[in-house]
Amino acid sequence: MTTYAISGAARGIGLELTQQLLARGDRVIGLCRQTSNALTKSGADVIEGVDVTSDDSMQHIGELISHSSDRKPIDVLVNNAGILSRENLDNLDFDAMRRQFDVNSLGPLRLTTTLLPYLASNARVAIITSRMGSIADNGSGGYYGYRASKTAVNSIAMSLARDLESRGIAVGLLHPGMVATDMTSHNGIPVAESAAGLIQRLDELSLENTGTWWHANGEVLPW
């Protein structure tokens, strides 16, 4: 049985990942700010009060896991929590942009370093990013905070891949596609389809391909 820890597990992609992994027999620790009925009923081990922007919250998570009766190491960490706002050149909201950096860029780094002592020796770490963080692929502009925060987390993930390789831990960046969730006003592909692709990429993540940025469909994306 593989143990996964997934942030943002209460809804959307995080919830669907949780449900699909549980259905195939894996164990999931669902990390969320506040649980949902679906997450509570899923069979995951739920940890609420997880705010990836808060150092106090990170300390709380570490204490809960260290004192857990089930001390099995985490095999796969999925940094899924994220937010989006829609700034354009005529409507810049710098507070919203800073918030996106804190959640989307620094959040995965906070959570990964917090859980590092509890990761298995051959663990895998994934960050759910976005194709909108690609500089080469930006053909439409706008979304200043979201794009920049995802570009930043891509850089952070590459540094993690280099720093953790000697510890036997692989790091991957995953773009879920345009998925029909609350974030996209339910436009895009079904959540189940995206999650199935993401799980396949997680299964393929290894030290041989650490630092790679994939689309959920298997395409390697441009930086």
Secondary structure, DSSP 4 states (H G I P E B T S, - for coil): --EEEEESTTSHHHHHHHHHHHHTT-EEEEE-SS--HHHHHHT-EEE----TT-HHHHHHHHHHHHT-S--PPEEEEEE--------BTTB--HHHHHHHIIIIIIHHHHHHHHHGGGEEEEEEEEEE--GGG-STT--S---HHHHHHHHHHHHHHHHHHHHHHTTT-EEEEEE--SB-SGGGTT-SB-HHHHHHHHHHHHHH--TTSTT-EEETTSPBPP-
